[in-house]
Amino acid sequence: MFHSRFLTIAFAAVLLAACTRPAGDAGQSAEKPATGEAAAAKSTPVATVNGQKLSQDLFDVFAQAVMGGNAQEPPTDEQKTQMVDQLINMTLAAQAAEKEGLEKDPKVKARMELIQTQVLAEAASQKYLTSHPSSESELKAEYDAQVAAMPKEYKARHILVDTKEKAEEIIAKLEAGGDFAKLATADSKDSSSKNGGDLGWFSPQTMVKPFADAVEALQVGQYTKEPVQSEFGWHIILLEDVRSPEVPAFDQVKSQVEMFSQRKKLQAYIDELRKNAQIQK
């Protein structure tokens, strides 16, 4: 079979291919300044390695990276102990690298520069999206636009043969009053022949382009009067019905729509930065 059916509806199509993540992807939220005992605990290092203090903030970032930004539960005491040891080991290795002057190695310098660029880019994206949240009306408008842009679904039968001459012969039989399903069962080489060529419901995007174009050009009840060639052979196609796709309610996909909206906002932000920048390649 040369097509597959849509089982789900994707709203979170990726518009921005970049190294940054939009707000919310890492499960982060802006923290309020700590006060009192909390501030004192925050200022106490989790460890000191050869005089270098490893701050609580450093540990928090490291723990988030180890456990994943969207971890639902805070680390256990045992996990914290293990991560502190890991951070100490990393610090010891980094100190050894500095003693050997490895930070001056061109490849090491380039990697450090890239990491700094990624961190700053993510911080800028986070700040922009936090200050430009998507309103409920914007999300509803985005949802409506996505629904309106969704392709219709088609129900069709087809007959697939190896040559144009054979296809023309079958079309002549249809013109003479032949039954499409019976001809499909008798002559089609596709696996759908056992069902009279029935392909069920499908979206044009799941079909090869010549087939999809031919289906979209038909009226319900019509079949192609000329053979349609694809990489699979020659098709005769009968369109039986057309419908709009079933879509989930707005509340069911609101989070995906919000992510889609954020990515569009971030893309517009990057486009504006590029517009006002002096770039030479």
C-alpha positions as protocol buffer text, in pm:
chain_id: "A"
residue {
  index: 1
  type: MET
  ca { x: 0 y: 0 z: 0 }
}
residue {
  index: 2
  type: PHE
  ca { x: 134 y: 339 z: -96 }
}
residue {
  index: 3
  type: HIS
  ca { x: -45 y: 555 z: 161 }
}
residue {
  index: 4
  type: SER
  ca { x: -105 y: 574 z: 534 }
}
residue {
  index: 5
  type: ARG
  ca { x: -396 y: 731 z: 715 }
}
residue {
  index: 6
  type: PHE
  ca { x: -396 y: 1025 z: 950 }
}
residue {
  index: 7
  type: LEU
  ca { x: -452 y: 895 z: 1301 }
}
residue {
  index: 8
  type: THR
  ca { x: -381 y: 1220 z: 1483 }
}
residue {
  index: 9
  type: ILE
  ca { x: -384 y: 1593 z: 1406 }
}
residue {
  index: 10
  type: ALA
  ca { x: -58 y: 1774 z: 1468 }
}
residue {
  index: 11
  type: PHE
  ca { x: -75 y: 2138 z: 1568 }
}
residue {
  index: 12
  type: ALA
  ca { x: 280 y: 2167 z: 1697 }
}
residue {
  index: 13
  type: ALA
  ca { x: 458 y: 2186 z: 1363 }
}
residue {
  index: 14
  type: VAL
  ca { x: 808 y: 2321 z: 1412 }
}
residue {
  index: 15
  type: LEU
  ca { x: 863 y: 2658 z: 1247 }
}
residue {
  index: 16
  type: LEU
  ca { x: 1193 y: 2744 z: 1408 }
}
residue {
  index: 17
  type: ALA
  ca { x: 1497 y: 2520 z: 1359 }
}
residue {
  index: 18
  type: ALA
  ca { x: 1746 y: 2676 z: 1599 }
}
residue {
  index: 19
  type: CYS
  ca { x: 1955 y: 2588 z: 1900 }
}
residue {
  index: 20
  type: THR
  ca { x: 1729 y: 2780 z: 2140 }
}
residue {
  index: 21
  type: ARG
  ca { x: 1414 y: 2659 z: 2312 }
}
residue {
  index: 22
  type: PRO
  ca { x: 1098 y: 2865 z: 2373 }
}
residue {
  index: 23
  type: ALA
  ca { x: 986 y: 2943 z: 2723 }
}
residue {
  index: 24
  type: GLY
  ca { x: 832 y: 2645 z: 2897 }
}
residue {
  index: 25
  type: ASP
  ca { x: 1029 y: 2377 z: 2710 }
}
residue {
  index: 26
  type: ALA
  ca { x: 1266 y: 2327 z: 3000 }
}
residue {
  index: 27
  type: GLY
  ca { x: 1000 y: 2343 z: 3268 }
}
residue {
  index: 28
  type: GLN
  ca { x: 1155 y: 2659 z: 3405 }
}
residue {
  index: 29
  type: SER
  ca { x: 982 y: 2960 z: 3554 }
}
residue {
  index: 30
  type: ALA
  ca { x: 1118 y: 3290 z: 3677 }
}
residue {
  index: 31
  type: GLU
  ca { x: 1219 y: 3263 z: 4040 }
}
residue {
  index: 32
  type: LYS
  ca { x: 1152 y: 3534 z: 4295 }
}
residue {
  index: 33
  type: PRO
  ca { x: 1453 y: 3661 z: 4489 }
}
residue {
  index: 34
  type: ALA
  ca { x: 1512 y: 3449 z: 4798 }
}
residue {
  index: 35
  type: THR
  ca { x: 1476 y: 3618 z: 5136 }
}
residue {
  index: 36
  type: GLY
  ca { x: 1576 y: 3537 z: 5496 }
}
residue {
  index: 37
  type: GLU
  ca { x: 1677 y: 3177 z: 5560 }
}
residue {
  index: 38
  type: ALA
  ca { x: 1616 y: 3085 z: 5197 }
}
residue {
  index: 39
  type: ALA
  ca { x: 1863 y: 3350 z: 5084 }
}
residue {
  index: 40
  type: ALA
  ca { x: 2122 y: 3228 z: 5333 }
}
residue {
  index: 41
  type: ALA
  ca { x: 2083 y: 2870 z: 5214 }
}
residue {
  index: 42
  type: LYS
  ca { x: 2111 y: 2988 z: 4855 }
}
residue {
  index: 43
  type: SER
  ca { x: 2440 y: 3163 z: 4926 }
}
residue {
  index: 44
  type: THR
  ca { x: 2597 y: 2859 z: 5092 }
}
residue {
  index: 45
  type: PRO
  ca { x: 2807 y: 2660 z: 4844 }
}
residue {
  index: 46
  type: VAL
  ca { x: 2724 y: 2292 z: 4798 }
}
residue {
  index: 47
  type: ALA
  ca { x: 3097 y: 2213 z: 4800 }
}
residue {
  index: 48
  type: THR
  ca { x: 3441 y: 2375 z: 4778 }
}
residue {
  index: 49
  type: VAL
  ca { x: 3704 y: 2218 z: 4552 }
}
residue {
  index: 50
  type: ASN
  ca { x: 4062 y: 2341 z: 4594 }
}
residue {
  index: 51
  type: GLY
  ca { x: 3927 y: 2675 z: 4712 }
}
residue {
  index: 52
  type: GLN
  ca { x: 3671 y: 2703 z: 4429 }
}
residue {
  index: 53
  type: LYS
  ca { x: 3317 y: 2736 z: 4564 }
}
residue {
  index: 54
  type: LEU
  ca { x: 3042 y: 2547 z: 4383 }
}
residue {
  index: 55
  type: SER
  ca { x: 2732 y: 2759 z: 4431 }
}
residue {
  index: 56
  type: GLN
  ca { x: 2377 y: 2639 z: 4486 }
}
residue {
  index: 57
  type: ASP
  ca { x: 2277 y: 2806 z: 4158 }
}
residue {
  index: 58
  type: LEU
  ca { x: 2545 y: 2609 z: 3975 }
}
residue {
  index: 59
  type: PHE
  ca { x: 2419 y: 2288 z: 4134 }
}
residue {
  index: 60
  type: ASP
  ca { x: 2056 y: 2369 z: 4047 }
}
residue {
  index: 61
  type: VAL
  ca { x: 2145 y: 2417 z: 3680 }
}
residue {
  index: 62
  type: PHE
  ca { x: 2351 y: 2098 z: 3680 }
}
residue {
  index: 63
  type: ALA
  ca { x: 2072 y: 1899 z: 3848 }
}
residue {
  index: 64
  type: GLN
  ca { x: 1821 y: 2027 z: 3598 }
}
residue {
  index: 65
  type: ALA
  ca { x: 2044 y: 1916 z: 3312 }
}
residue {
  index: 66
  type: VAL
  ca { x: 2097 y: 1572 z: 3468 }
}
residue {
  index: 67
  type: MET
  ca { x: 1733 y: 1505 z: 3554 }
}
residue {
  index: 68
  type: GLY
  ca { x: 1575 y: 1674 z: 3254 }
}
residue {
  index: 69
  type: GLY
  ca { x: 1407 y: 2012 z: 3248 }
}
residue {
  index: 70
  type: ASN
  ca { x: 1055 y: 1866 z: 3275 }
}
residue {
  index: 71
  type: ALA
  ca { x: 1119 y: 1638 z: 3576 }
}
residue {
  index: 72
  type: GLN
  ca { x: 802 y: 1622 z: 3783 }
}
residue {
  index: 73
  type: GLU
  ca { x: 962 y: 1538 z: 4117 }
}
residue {
  index: 74
  type: PRO
  ca { x: 1257 y: 1709 z: 4295 }
}
residue {
  index: 75
  type: PRO
  ca { x: 1570 y: 1497 z: 4340 }
}
residue {
  index: 76
  type: THR
  ca { x: 1593 y: 1275 z: 4647 }
}
residue {
  index: 77
  type: ASP
  ca { x: 1867 y: 1326 z: 4906 }
}
residue {
  index: 78
  type: GLU
  ca { x: 2053 y: 1029 z: 4761 }
}
residue {
  index: 79
  type: GLN
  ca { x: 2031 y: 1175 z: 4411 }
}
residue {
  index: 80
  type: LYS
  ca { x: 2149 y: 1513 z: 4538 }
}
residue {
  index: 81
  type: THR
  ca { x: 2452 y: 1348 z: 4699 }
}
residue {
  index: 82
  type: GLN
  ca { x: 2535 y: 1165 z: 4378 }
}
residue {
  index: 83
  type: MET
  ca { x: 2500 y: 1481 z: 4171 }
}
residue {
  index: 84
  type: VAL
  ca { x: 2718 y: 1684 z: 4407 }
}
residue {
  index: 85
  type: ASP
  ca { x: 2988 y: 1416 z: 4368 }
}
residue {
  index: 86
  type: GLN
  ca { x: 2950 y: 1430 z: 3990 }
}
residue {
  index: 87
  type: LEU
  ca { x: 2981 y: 1809 z: 3996 }
}
residue {
  index: 88
  type: ILE
  ca { x: 3293 y: 1782 z: 4215 }
}
residue {
  index: 89
  type: ASN
  ca { x: 3447 y: 1533 z: 3971 }
}
residue {
  index: 90
  type: MET
  ca { x: 3372 y: 1763 z: 3678 }
}
residue {
  index: 91
  type: THR
  ca { x: 3527 y: 2056 z: 3864 }
}
residue {
  index: 92
  type: LEU
  ca { x: 3843 y: 1857 z: 3941 }
}
residue {
  index: 93
  type: ALA
  ca { x: 3876 y: 1761 z: 3574 }
}
residue {
  index: 94
  type: ALA
  ca { x: 3817 y: 2122 z: 3467 }
}
residue {
  index: 95
  type: GLN
  ca { x: 4080 y: 2248 z: 3712 }
}
residue {
  index: 96
  type: ALA
  ca { x: 4327 y: 1994 z: 3575 }
}
residue {
  index: 97
  type: ALA
  ca { x: 4248 y: 2113 z: 3222 }
}
residue {
  index: 98
  type: GLU
  ca { x: 4316 y: 2474 z: 3322 }
}
residue {
  index: 99
  type: LYS
  ca { x: 4651 y: 2376 z: 3475 }
}
residue {
  index: 100
  type: GLU
  ca { x: 4745 y: 2219 z: 3145 }
}
residue {
  index: 101
  type: GLY
  ca { x: 4634 y: 2529 z: 2954 }
}
residue {
  index: 102
  type: LEU
  ca { x: 4366 y: 2341 z: 2758 }
}
residue {
  index: 103
  type: GLU
  ca { x: 4137 y: 2643 z: 2761 }
}
residue {
  index: 104
  type: LYS
  ca { x: 4376 y: 2795 z: 2505 }
}
residue {
  index: 105
  type: ASP
  ca { x: 4327 y: 2507 z: 2260 }
}
residue {
  index: 106
  type: PRO
  ca { x: 4141 y: 2648 z: 1953 }
}
residue {
  index: 107
  type: LYS
  ca { x: 3881 y: 2368 z: 1947 }
}
residue {
  index: 108
  type: VAL
  ca { x: 3817 y: 2399 z: 2321 }
}
residue {
  index: 109
  type: LYS
  ca { x: 3783 y: 2777 z: 2291 }
}
residue {
  index: 110
  type: ALA
  ca { x: 3538 y: 2735 z: 2001 }
}
residue {
  index: 111
  type: ARG
  ca { x: 3324 y: 2491 z: 2199 }
}
residue {
  index: 112
  type: MET
  ca { x: 3320 y: 2721 z: 2502 }
}
residue {
  index: 113
  type: GLU
  ca { x: 3220 y: 3012 z: 2278 }
}
residue {
  index: 114
  type: LEU
  ca { x: 2938 y: 2806 z: 2125 }
}
residue {
  index: 115
  type: ILE
  ca { x: 2806 y: 2706 z: 2467 }
}
residue {
  index: 116
  type: GLN
  ca { x: 2808 y: 3070 z: 2580 }
}
residue {
  index: 117
  type: THR
  ca { x: 2625 y: 3172 z: 2263 }
}
residue {
  index: 118
  type: GLN
  ca { x: 2360 y: 2902 z: 2317 }
}
residue {
  index: 119
  type: VAL
  ca { x: 2304 y: 3000 z: 2680 }
}
residue {
  index: 120
  type: LEU
  ca { x: 2271 y: 3370 z: 2598 }
}
residue {
  index: 121
  type: ALA
  ca { x: 2043 y: 3299 z: 2301 }
}
residue {
  index: 122
  type: GLU
  ca { x: 1818 y: 3086 z: 2519 }
}
residue {
  index: 123
  type: ALA
  ca { x: 1809 y: 3355 z: 2788 }
}
residue {
  index: 124
  type: ALA
  ca { x: 1715 y: 3621 z: 2531 }
}
residue {
  index: 125
  type: SER
  ca { x: 1442 y: 3397 z: 2389 }
}
residue {
  index: 126
  type: GLN
  ca { x: 1310 y: 3323 z: 2738 }
}
residue {
  index: 127
  type: LYS
  ca { x: 1297 y: 3693 z: 2826 }
}
residue {
  index: 128
  type: TYR
  ca { x: 1126 y: 3787 z: 2498 }
}
residue {
  index: 129
  type: LEU
  ca { x: 857 y: 3521 z: 2526 }
}
residue {
  index: 130
  type: THR
  ca { x: 795 y: 3600 z: 2893 }
}
residue {
  index: 131
  type: SER
  ca { x: 733 y: 3963 z: 2804 }
}
residue {
  index: 132
  type: HIS
  ca { x: 523 y: 3872 z: 2497 }
}
residue {
  index: 133
  type: PRO
  ca { x: 282 y: 3603 z: 2618 }
}
residue {
  index: 134
  type: SER
  ca { x: 9 y: 3474 z: 2387 }
}
residue {
  index: 135
  type: SER
  ca { x: -335 y: 3593 z: 2493 }
}
residue {
  index: 136
  type: GLU
  ca { x: -639 y: 3367 z: 2494 }
}
residue {
  index: 137
  type: SER
  ca { x: -774 y: 3547 z: 2186 }
}
residue {
  index: 138
  type: GLU
  ca { x: -444 y: 3498 z: 2002 }
}
residue {
  index: 139
  type: LEU
  ca { x: -445 y: 3128 z: 2082 }
}
residue {
  index: 140
  type: LYS
  ca { x: -805 y: 3090 z: 1969 }
}
residue {
  index: 141
  type: ALA
  ca { x: -726 y: 3273 z: 1645 }
}
residue {
  index: 142
  type: GLU
  ca { x: -424 y: 3049 z: 1587 }
}
residue {
  index: 143
  type: TYR
  ca { x: -637 y: 2740 z: 1651 }
}
residue {
  index: 144
  type: ASP
  ca { x: -904 y: 2860 z: 1406 }
}
residue {
  index: 145
  type: ALA
  ca { x: -639 y: 2933 z: 1142 }
}
residue {
  index: 146
  type: GLN
  ca { x: -485 y: 2587 z: 1182 }
}
residue {
  index: 147
  type: VAL
  ca { x: -825 y: 2419 z: 1158 }
}
residue {
  index: 148
  type: ALA
  ca { x: -914 y: 2620 z: 847 }
}
residue {
  index: 149
  type: ALA
  ca { x: -585 y: 2523 z: 683 }
}
residue {
  index: 150
  type: MET
  ca { x: -632 y: 2152 z: 744 }
}
residue {
  index: 151
  type: PRO
  ca { x: -687 y: 1960 z: 420 }
}
residue {
  index: 152
  type: LYS
  ca { x: -1012 y: 1784 z: 348 }
}
residue {
  index: 153
  type: GLU
  ca { x: -1032 y: 1407 z: 360 }
}
residue {
  index: 154
  type: TYR
  ca { x: -1133 y: 1198 z: 60 }
}
residue {
  index: 155
  type: LYS
  ca { x: -1288 y: 855 z: 18 }
}
residue {
  index: 156
  type: ALA
  ca { x: -1197 y: 688 z: -309 }
}
residue {
  index: 157
  type: ARG
  ca { x: -1144 y: 366 z: -499 }
}
residue {
  index: 158
  type: HIS
  ca { x: -874 y: 303 z: -754 }
}
residue {
  index: 159
  type: ILE
  ca { x: -755 y: 50 z: -1004 }
}
residue {
  index: 160
  type: LEU
  ca { x: -379 y: 12 z: -1050 }
}
residue {
  index: 161
  type: VAL
  ca { x: -229 y: -149 z: -1360 }
}
residue {
  index: 162
  type: ASP
  ca { x: 113 y: -166 z: -1525 }
}
residue {
  index: 163
  type: THR
  ca { x: 47 y: 4 z: -1859 }
}
residue {
  index: 164
  type: LYS
  ca { x: -138 y: 304 z: -1993 }
}
residue {
  index: 165
  type: GLU
  ca { x: -300 y: 87 z: -2258 }
}
residue {
  index: 166
  type: LYS
  ca { x: -449 y: -143 z: -1993 }
}
residue {
  index: 167
  type: ALA
  ca { x: -575 y: 160 z: -1798 }
}
residue {
  index: 168
  type: GLU
  ca { x: -739 y: 304 z: -2110 }
}
residue {
  index: 169
  type: GLU
  ca { x: -903 y: -31 z: -2174 }
}
residue {
  index: 170
  type: ILE
  ca { x: -1055 y: -29 z: -1826 }
}
residue {
  index: 171
  type: ILE
  ca { x: -1174 y: 330 z: -1864 }
}
residue {
  index: 172
  type: ALA
  ca { x: -1350 y: 225 z: -2186 }
}
residue {
  index: 173
  type: LYS
  ca { x: -1529 y: -50 z: -1990 }
}
residue {
  index: 174
  type: LEU
  ca { x: -1636 y: 205 z: -1728 }
}
residue {
  index: 175
  type: GLU
  ca { x: -1766 y: 434 z: -2002 }
}
residue {
  index: 176
  type: ALA
  ca { x: -1971 y: 143 z: -2128 }
}
residue {
  index: 177
  type: GLY
  ca { x: -2132 y: 99 z: -1786 }
}
residue {
  index: 178
  type: GLY
  ca { x: -1885 y: -131 z: -1616 }
}
residue {
  index: 179
  type: ASP
  ca { x: -1885 y: -164 z: -1236 }
}
residue {
  index: 180
  type: PHE
  ca { x: -1579 y: 3 z: -1085 }
}
residue {
  index: 181
  type: ALA
  ca { x: -1549 y: -227 z: -784 }
}
residue {
  index: 182
  type: LYS
  ca { x: -1578 y: -542 z: -995 }
}
residue {
  index: 183
  type: LEU
  ca { x: -1318 y: -415 z: -1243 }
}
residue {
  index: 184
  type: ALA
  ca { x: -1085 y: -331 z: -954 }
}
residue {
  index: 185
  type: THR
  ca { x: -1122 y: -680 z: -810 }
}
residue {
  index: 186
  type: ALA
  ca { x: -1054 y: -836 z: -1149 }
}
residue {
  index: 187
  type: ASP
  ca { x: -774 y: -615 z: -1282 }
}
residue {
  index: 188
  type: SER
  ca { x: -605 y: -405 z: -1011 }
}
residue {
  index: 189
  type: LYS
  ca { x: -261 y: -516 z: -891 }
}
residue {
  index: 190
  type: ASP
  ca { x: -295 y: -316 z: -567 }
}
residue {
  index: 191
  type: SER
  ca { x: -376 y: -494 z: -241 }
}
residue {
  index: 192
  type: SER
  ca { x: -699 y: -291 z: -225 }
}
residue {
  index: 193
  type: SER
  ca { x: -833 y: -502 z: -516 }
}
residue {
  index: 194
  type: LYS
  ca { x: -981 y: -754 z: -272 }
}
residue {
  index: 195
  type: ASN
  ca { x: -1204 y: -469 z: -144 }
}
residue {
  index: 196
  type: GLY
  ca { x: -1302 y: -349 z: -488 }
}
residue {
  index: 197
  type: GLY
  ca { x: -1023 y: -91 z: -489 }
}
residue {
  index: 198
  type: ASP
  ca { x: -1155 y: 79 z: -174 }
}
residue {
  index: 199
  type: LEU
  ca { x: -890 y: 304 z: -14 }
}
residue {
  index: 200
  type: GLY
  ca { x: -1110 y: 432 z: 267 }
}
residue {
  index: 201
  type: TRP
  ca { x: -1067 y: 787 z: 398 }
}
residue {
  index: 202
  type: PHE
  ca { x: -734 y: 962 z: 347 }
}
residue {
  index: 203
  type: SER
  ca { x: -569 y: 1303 z: 325 }
}
residue {
  index: 204
  type: PRO
  ca { x: -404 y: 1405 z: -5 }
}
residue {
  index: 205
  type: GLN
  ca { x: -73 y: 1456 z: 180 }
}
residue {
  index: 206
  type: THR
  ca { x: -52 y: 1082 z: 242 }
}
residue {
  index: 207
  type: MET
  ca { x: -64 y: 1006 z: -130 }
}
residue {
  index: 208
  type: VAL
  ca { x: 194 y: 1047 z: -405 }
}
residue {
  index: 209
  type: LYS
  ca { x: 145 y: 1385 z: -576 }
}
residue {
  index: 210
  type: PRO
  ca { x: 2 y: 1273 z: -914 }
}
residue {
  index: 211
  type: PHE
  ca { x: -260 y: 1064 z: -733 }
}
residue {
  index: 212
  type: ALA
  ca { x: -342 y: 1344 z: -484 }
}
residue {
  index: 213
  type: ASP
  ca { x: -373 y: 1605 z: -760 }
}
residue {
  index: 214
  type: ALA
  ca { x: -609 y: 1382 z: -957 }
}
residue {
  index: 215
  type: VAL
  ca { x: -828 y: 1313 z: -653 }
}
residue {
  index: 216
  type: GLU
  ca { x: -858 y: 1682 z: -564 }
}
residue {
  index: 217
  type: ALA
  ca { x: -963 y: 1765 z: -920 }
}
residue {
  index: 218
  type: LEU
  ca { x: -1254 y: 1519 z: -919 }
}
residue {
  index: 219
  type: GLN
  ca { x: -1615 y: 1579 z: -820 }
}
residue {
  index: 220
  type: VAL
  ca { x: -1789 y: 1325 z: -598 }
}
residue {
  index: 221
  type: GLY
  ca { x: -1907 y: 1036 z: -815 }
}
residue {
  index: 222
  type: GLN
  ca { x: -1658 y: 1106 z: -1093 }
}
residue {
  index: 223
  type: TYR
  ca { x: -1368 y: 888 z: -1204 }
}
residue {
  index: 224
  type: THR
  ca { x: -1059 y: 992 z: -1396 }
}
residue {
  index: 225
  type: LYS
  ca { x: -1121 y: 986 z: -1770 }
}
residue {
  index: 226
  type: GLU
  ca { x: -748 y: 973 z: -1840 }
}
residue {
  index: 227
  type: PRO
  ca { x: -503 y: 731 z: -1673 }
}
residue {
  index: 228
  type: VAL
  ca { x: -301 y: 883 z: -1389 }
}
residue {
  index: 229
  type: GLN
  ca { x: 65 y: 782 z: -1383 }
}
residue {
  index: 230
  type: SER
  ca { x: 265 y: 752 z: -1061 }
}
residue {
  index: 231
  type: GLU
  ca { x: 576 y: 567 z: -955 }
}
residue {
  index: 232
  type: PHE
  ca { x: 353 y: 265 z: -884 }
}
residue {
  index: 233
  type: GLY
  ca { x: 194 y: 239 z: -1228 }
}
residue {
  index: 234
  type: TRP
  ca { x: -123 y: 369 z: -1394 }
}
residue {
  index: 235
  type: HIS
  ca { x: -431 y: 454 z: -1188 }
}
residue {
  index: 236
  type: ILE
  ca { x: -800 y: 494 z: -1255 }
}
residue {
  index: 237
  type: ILE
  ca { x: -955 y: 675 z: -958 }
}
residue {
  index: 238
  type: LEU
  ca { x: -1317 y: 703 z: -845 }
}
residue {
  index: 239
  type: LEU
  ca { x: -1400 y: 971 z: -587 }
}
residue {
  index: 240
  type: GLU
  ca { x: -1682 y: 857 z: -361 }
}
residue {
  index: 241
  type: ASP
  ca { x: -1701 y: 1125 z: -90 }
}
residue {
  index: 242
  type: VAL
  ca { x: -1533 y: 1430 z: 67 }
}
residue {
  index: 243
  type: ARG
  ca { x: -1545 y: 1553 z: 426 }
}
residue {
  index: 244
  type: SER
  ca { x: -1380 y: 1798 z: 660 }
}
residue {
  index: 245
  type: PRO
  ca { x: -1146 y: 1627 z: 909 }
}
residue {
  index: 246
  type: GLU
  ca { x: -1244 y: 1574 z: 1270 }
}
residue {
  index: 247
  type: VAL
  ca { x: -1049 y: 1810 z: 1491 }
}
residue {
  index: 248
  type: PRO
  ca { x: -996 y: 1809 z: 1868 }
}
residue {
  index: 249
  type: ALA
  ca { x: -1159 y: 2079 z: 2076 }
}
residue {
  index: 250
  type: PHE
  ca { x: -955 y: 2391 z: 2148 }
}
residue {
  index: 251
  type: ASP
  ca { x: -912 y: 2303 z: 2517 }
}
residue {
  index: 252
  type: GLN
  ca { x: -770 y: 1961 z: 2426 }
}
residue {
  index: 253
  type: VAL
  ca { x: -486 y: 2107 z: 2219 }
}
residue {
  index: 254
  type: LYS
  ca { x: -443 y: 2447 z: 2384 }
}
residue {
  index: 255
  type: SER
  ca { x: -91 y: 2368 z: 2509 }
}
residue {
  index: 256
  type: GLN
  ca { x: 21 y: 2262 z: 2160 }
}
residue {
  index: 257
  type: VAL
  ca { x: -135 y: 2572 z: 2006 }
}
residue {
  index: 258
  type: GLU
  ca { x: 44 y: 2787 z: 2265 }
}
residue {
  index: 259
  type: MET
  ca { x: 377 y: 2625 z: 2178 }
}
residue {
  index: 260
  type: PHE
  ca { x: 308 y: 2685 z: 1809 }
}
residue {
  index: 261
  type: SER
  ca { x: 221 y: 3048 z: 1881 }
}
residue {
  index: 262
  type: GLN
  ca { x: 537 y: 3095 z: 2089 }
}
residue {
  index: 263
  type: ARG
  ca { x: 754 y: 2958 z: 1811 }
}
residue {
  index: 264
  type: LYS
  ca { x: 596 y: 3199 z: 1563 }
}
residue {
  index: 265
  type: LYS
  ca { x: 659 y: 3489 z: 1798 }
}
residue {
  index: 266
  type: LEU
  ca { x: 1019 y: 3377 z: 1847 }
}
residue {
  index: 267
  type: GLN
  ca { x: 1066 y: 3343 z: 1471 }
}
residue {
  index: 268
  type: ALA
  ca { x: 935 y: 3699 z: 1424 }
}
residue {
  index: 269
  type: TYR
  ca { x: 1174 y: 3818 z: 1697 }
}
residue {
  index: 270
  type: ILE
  ca { x: 1473 y: 3653 z: 1527 }
}
residue {
  index: 271
  type: ASP
  ca { x: 1365 y: 3788 z: 1188 }
}
residue {
  index: 272
  type: GLU
  ca { x: 1354 y: 4140 z: 1332 }
}
residue {
  index: 273
  type: LEU
  ca { x: 1700 y: 4098 z: 1484 }
}
residue {
  index: 274
  type: ARG
  ca { x: 1835 y: 3982 z: 1148 }
}
residue {
  index: 275
  type: LYS
  ca { x: 1665 y: 4272 z: 972 }
}
residue {
  index: 276
  type: ASN
  ca { x: 1842 y: 4527 z: 1192 }
}
residue {
  index: 277
  type: ALA
  ca { x: 2177 y: 4349 z: 1201 }
}
residue {
  index: 278
  type: GLN
  ca { x: 2484 y: 4388 z: 986 }
}
residue {
  index: 279
  type: ILE
  ca { x: 2556 y: 4036 z: 861 }
}
residue {
  index: 280
  type: GLN
  ca { x: 2831 y: 3931 z: 623 }
}
residue {
  index: 281
  type: LYS
  ca { x: 2878 y: 3577 z: 496 }
}
